[in-house]
Amino acid sequence: MDSDSILQGAVAYNTLREAILKGRLAAGSRLIAQRIATEMGLSRTPVKEALARLETEGLVARVGNWGYGVRTISLRDAEEIFEARLVIEVANALRAAERATEAEAAGMAKLLGVSRRYLKARELAEFQNASRAIHELIAQATGNTQLMRMFRQVNDLVVLFGMSLLRANPARAAAILTENEAIVEAIQQRRGDDAARLIRAHIENAHASFRATAATIRPAMAVF
């Protein structure tokens, strides 16, 4: 594969992935390789390869004979995602409280500030991205590459339907910030048990919010 093909593939993948995770391509949106290639000014092959890669990551799915669509998270998917988050992120918080460097702890505090600014401006998509970046930094602070890998795999799916949840229940954003502040404080103070307890409560609160609003966010959710 020549360098131009590699570059085109990277452009197609990064552009599509960002559009999906930032909500510019909503759940269920049709993704037809030729149309995307024309819009991006690329050849069809790297776009097809990007879509195939996104399929393996769980962000898109094949639909009929015409191409792909942005993945629609089913109710069963969502329940499994919350269950996986409890296993992975509680472990992350406990280990991060033990192992976070001063720079990582400072980075969490900085991201809290970013989250506050986005919340004040009511920029929910940006707020969600900043909030999830805090959790990614917590995962990084464990120093455990396997925990980080598992977190990232689940996190993409959290982001995929998280924007729909916030739009359906924007009041949840303020609670997310308050909960993240308490989690970060516990990590900074090396209170591992408290950090684990707080992040568990955070995920359980998110789960309760999801259950209360799931019926209002179709077609972002599928019922099976």
C-alpha positions as CSV (number, residue, x, y, z in Angstrom):
1,M,0.0,0.0,0.0
2,D,1.5,3.4,-1.0
3,S,1.7,6.4,1.3
4,D,-1.1,8.2,-0.5
5,S,-3.5,5.3,0.1
6,I,-2.5,5.1,3.8
7,L,-3.1,8.9,4.2
8,Q,-6.5,8.7,2.5
9,G,-7.4,5.8,4.7
10,A,-6.4,7.7,7.9
11,V,-8.4,10.8,6.7
12,A,-11.5,8.7,6.0
13,Y,-11.3,6.8,9.3
14,N,-10.6,9.8,11.5
15,T,-13.2,12.0,9.9
16,L,-15.9,9.4,10.1
17,R,-15.0,8.4,13.7
18,E,-15.0,12.0,14.9
19,A,-18.3,12.7,13.2
20,I,-19.9,9.7,14.9
21,L,-18.5,10.3,18.4
22,K,-19.3,14.0,18.3
23,G,-22.9,13.4,17.2
24,R,-22.7,14.9,13.7
25,L,-23.6,11.5,12.3
26,A,-26.6,10.3,14.4
27,A,-27.4,6.7,15.2
28,G,-29.0,5.0,12.2
29,S,-27.4,7.5,9.7
30,R,-26.7,5.8,6.3
31,L,-23.1,5.6,5.3
32,I,-22.6,4.8,1.6
33,A,-19.0,4.5,0.6
34,Q,-19.3,6.1,-2.8
35,R,-21.2,9.1,-1.5
36,I,-18.7,9.6,1.4
37,A,-15.8,9.3,-0.9
38,T,-17.2,11.9,-3.3
39,E,-17.9,14.3,-0.4
40,M,-14.4,13.9,1.0
41,G,-12.7,14.0,-2.3
42,L,-11.2,10.5,-1.8
43,S,-11.3,7.3,-3.7
44,R,-13.8,4.6,-2.7
45,T,-11.3,2.0,-1.4
46,P,-10.0,3.9,1.6
47,V,-13.5,4.8,2.6
48,K,-14.6,1.2,2.5
49,E,-11.6,0.2,4.5
50,A,-12.4,2.9,7.1
51,L,-16.0,1.7,7.4
52,A,-14.8,-1.9,7.8
53,R,-12.5,-0.8,10.6
54,L,-15.3,1.2,12.3
55,E,-17.4,-1.9,12.1
56,T,-14.9,-4.0,14.0
57,E,-14.8,-1.3,16.6
58,G,-18.6,-1.5,17.0
59,L,-19.4,2.1,15.8
60,V,-21.0,1.1,12.5
61,A,-23.0,-1.9,11.3
62,R,-23.8,-3.3,7.9
63,V,-27.3,-2.6,6.7
64,G,-29.0,-4.6,4.0
65,N,-27.2,-4.4,0.6
66,W,-26.6,-0.7,0.4
67,G,-23.7,-0.2,2.9
68,Y,-23.4,0.7,6.5
69,G,-25.2,2.7,9.1
70,V,-24.1,4.4,12.4
71,R,-24.7,1.7,15.0
72,T,-28.0,1.9,16.9
73,I,-27.5,0.8,20.5
74,S,-30.1,-1.7,21.6
75,L,-31.5,-1.9,25.1
76,R,-29.6,-5.1,25.6
77,D,-26.4,-3.4,24.4
78,A,-26.9,-0.6,26.8
79,E,-27.4,-2.9,29.8
80,E,-24.2,-4.7,28.9
81,I,-22.3,-1.5,28.5
82,F,-23.3,-0.3,32.0
83,E,-22.4,-3.7,33.4
84,A,-19.0,-3.5,31.7
85,R,-18.4,0.1,33.0
86,L,-19.0,-1.1,36.5
87,V,-16.3,-3.7,36.2
88,I,-13.7,-1.6,34.3
89,E,-14.2,1.9,35.7
90,V,-14.5,1.0,39.3
91,A,-11.2,-0.9,39.0
92,N,-9.7,2.1,37.2
93,A,-10.7,4.6,40.0
94,L,-9.2,2.3,42.7
95,R,-5.9,1.9,40.8
96,A,-5.7,5.6,39.7
97,A,-6.0,6.7,43.4
98,E,-2.9,4.6,44.1
99,R,-0.9,5.4,41.0
100,A,-1.8,8.7,39.4
101,T,1.1,11.1,38.9
102,E,0.9,14.7,39.9
103,A,0.6,15.6,36.2
104,E,-2.3,13.2,35.7
105,A,-4.1,14.5,38.7
106,A,-3.6,18.1,37.5
107,G,-4.9,17.0,34.1
108,M,-8.1,15.7,35.7
109,A,-8.6,19.0,37.5
110,K,-8.0,20.9,34.2
111,L,-10.6,18.8,32.4
112,L,-13.1,19.6,35.2
113,G,-12.6,23.3,34.5
114,V,-13.2,22.6,30.8
115,S,-16.4,20.7,31.7
116,R,-17.6,23.6,33.8
117,R,-17.2,26.1,31.0
118,Y,-19.0,23.8,28.5
119,L,-21.8,23.2,30.9
120,K,-22.2,26.9,31.6
121,A,-22.4,27.5,27.8
122,R,-24.8,24.6,27.4
123,E,-22.6,23.0,24.8
124,L,-23.6,19.5,25.7
125,A,-21.6,17.6,23.0
126,E,-18.4,19.3,24.1
127,F,-19.3,18.8,27.8
128,Q,-19.8,15.1,27.2
129,N,-16.4,14.8,25.4
130,A,-14.7,16.6,28.3
131,S,-16.4,14.5,30.9
132,R,-15.4,11.3,29.1
133,A,-11.9,12.6,28.8
134,I,-11.7,12.7,32.6
135,H,-12.6,9.0,32.7
136,E,-10.0,8.3,30.0
137,L,-7.3,10.0,32.1
138,I,-8.4,8.0,35.1
139,A,-7.9,4.9,33.0
140,Q,-4.5,6.1,31.9
141,A,-3.5,6.8,35.4
142,T,-3.8,3.1,36.3
143,G,-0.7,2.5,34.3
144,N,-2.4,-0.8,33.2
145,T,-2.4,-1.1,29.4
146,Q,-5.1,-3.8,29.5
147,L,-7.4,-1.8,31.6
148,M,-6.8,1.2,29.2
149,R,-7.6,-1.0,26.2
150,M,-10.8,-2.3,27.7
151,F,-11.9,1.2,28.8
152,R,-11.4,2.6,25.3
153,Q,-13.4,-0.2,23.7
154,V,-16.4,0.4,26.0
155,N,-16.0,4.2,26.1
156,D,-16.6,4.5,22.3
157,L,-20.0,2.9,22.9
158,V,-20.7,5.1,25.9
159,V,-20.1,8.2,23.8
160,L,-22.1,6.7,20.9
161,F,-25.4,6.9,22.7
162,G,-24.4,9.3,25.5
163,M,-25.3,12.4,23.5
164,S,-28.8,11.1,23.0
165,L,-29.2,10.7,26.7
166,L,-28.0,14.2,27.5
167,R,-30.3,15.7,24.9
168,A,-33.2,13.8,26.4
169,N,-32.2,14.8,30.0
170,P,-30.0,17.8,29.9
171,A,-30.4,18.3,33.7
172,R,-28.2,15.3,34.1
173,A,-25.2,17.2,32.9
174,A,-24.9,19.2,36.2
175,A,-25.1,16.0,38.2
176,I,-22.4,14.4,36.0
177,L,-20.1,17.4,36.8
178,T,-20.7,17.2,40.5
179,E,-20.1,13.5,40.5
180,N,-16.9,13.8,38.5
181,E,-15.6,16.5,40.9
182,A,-16.0,14.2,43.8
183,I,-14.3,11.3,42.0
184,V,-11.3,13.4,41.0
185,E,-11.0,14.8,44.5
186,A,-10.9,11.3,46.0
187,I,-8.2,10.2,43.4
188,Q,-6.1,13.3,44.1
189,Q,-6.3,12.6,47.9
190,R,-5.4,8.9,47.3
191,R,-8.7,7.7,48.8
192,G,-9.0,4.6,46.6
193,D,-12.0,3.1,48.3
194,D,-13.9,6.4,48.1
195,A,-13.0,6.8,44.5
196,A,-14.2,3.3,43.7
197,R,-17.5,3.9,45.6
198,L,-18.1,7.3,44.0
199,I,-17.5,6.1,40.4
200,R,-19.8,3.1,41.1
201,A,-22.5,5.5,42.2
202,H,-21.8,7.7,39.2
203,I,-22.3,4.8,36.8
204,E,-25.4,3.6,38.6
205,N,-26.9,7.1,38.5
206,A,-26.2,7.2,34.7
207,H,-27.9,3.8,34.4
208,A,-31.0,5.0,36.3
209,S,-31.1,8.1,34.1
210,F,-30.8,6.0,31.0
211,R,-33.7,3.7,32.1
212,A,-35.9,6.8,32.8
213,T,-35.2,8.3,29.4
214,A,-34.7,5.4,27.0
215,A,-38.2,5.5,25.6
216,T,-37.7,9.1,24.5
217,I,-34.5,8.7,22.5
218,R,-35.5,6.4,19.6
219,P,-34.3,5.9,16.9
220,A,-31.0,6.2,18.8
221,M,-32.1,3.0,20.7
222,A,-33.5,-0.2,19.3
223,V,-35.8,-2.4,21.4
224,F,-34.2,-5.8,21.6
